[in-house]
């Protein structure tokens, strides 16, 4: 998956799940790691980072 696809997927996931999208991507990354699929886990980590950027700074 190239950078453009990752960003587009992150946007779609964020649009569908809102503030829960980042946690969903983190869960998928963890599940991939548990299954021994480091490449898929890395993809989900990148998607999670893009979602974090979409959300912007968090209010404290």
Secondary structure, DSSP 8 states (H G I E B T S, - for coil): --HHHHHHHHHHHHHHHGGGHHHHHHHHHHHHHHTT-HHHHHHHHHHHHHHHHHH-S---
